[in-house]
């Protein structure tokens, strides 16, 4: 099982940032549902939880 927390959480002595998926034990699923989303299958997180890509400005040189 995997968890996507809504905020920074500690699990098994490690801290995980909000929105980053990590592996959890199935016996902890009920408790972890209080802190975020729990996924049954090991798939990637839904698009809504992915961080948006950084946009770079298209700056053209004034030298021509």
C-alpha positions as CSV (number, residue, x, y, z in Angstrom):
1,X,0.0,0.0,0.0
2,X,1.0,3.6,-0.6
3,X,0.2,6.8,1.1
4,X,0.2,10.4,-0.2
5,X,0.1,12.7,2.9
6,X,-1.6,16.1,3.0
7,X,1.2,17.5,5.1
8,X,4.6,16.4,6.4
9,X,4.3,13.2,8.3
10,X,6.6,10.8,10.2
11,X,6.3,7.1,9.5
12,X,8.7,4.4,10.8
13,X,11.3,6.9,11.9
14,X,11.4,8.9,8.6
15,X,9.6,12.1,7.5
16,X,7.8,12.4,4.2
17,X,6.8,15.6,2.5
18,X,3.2,16.5,1.5
19,X,2.2,15.1,-1.8
20,X,5.0,12.6,-2.1
21,X,4.0,9.0,-2.2
22,X,5.6,6.4,0.0
23,X,5.1,2.8,0.9
24,X,3.2,1.8,4.1
25,X,2.2,-1.5,5.7
26,X,-1.4,-2.6,5.2
27,X,-2.0,-2.7,8.9
28,X,-1.3,1.0,9.1
29,X,-3.8,2.0,6.4
30,X,-6.7,3.1,8.6
31,X,-4.5,5.4,10.7
32,X,-2.7,6.9,7.6
33,X,-6.1,7.7,6.0
34,X,-6.4,10.4,8.7
35,X,-3.3,12.1,7.3
36,X,-3.8,11.8,3.6
37,X,-4.8,9.5,0.8
38,X,-4.1,5.7,0.9
39,X,-3.8,3.8,-2.4
40,X,-4.3,0.0,-2.5
41,X,-2.2,-0.7,-5.6
42,X,1.3,0.5,-6.3
43,X,0.6,3.0,-9.0
44,X,1.8,6.6,-9.4
45,X,-0.2,9.3,-7.7
46,X,-3.2,10.9,-9.4
47,X,-2.4,14.0,-11.5
48,X,-4.1,16.3,-8.9
49,X,-1.4,15.5,-6.4
50,X,1.6,16.0,-8.7
51,X,3.5,19.2,-8.3
52,X,3.1,21.5,-11.3
53,X,6.1,21.8,-13.6
54,X,8.3,24.9,-13.3
55,X,7.8,27.4,-16.0
56,X,10.8,29.3,-17.4
57,X,10.5,32.7,-19.0
58,X,11.4,32.7,-22.6
59,X,13.9,35.6,-22.5
60,X,15.5,36.5,-25.8
61,X,18.9,38.2,-26.0
62,X,18.9,41.8,-27.1
63,X,22.0,41.2,-29.1
64,X,21.1,40.7,-32.7
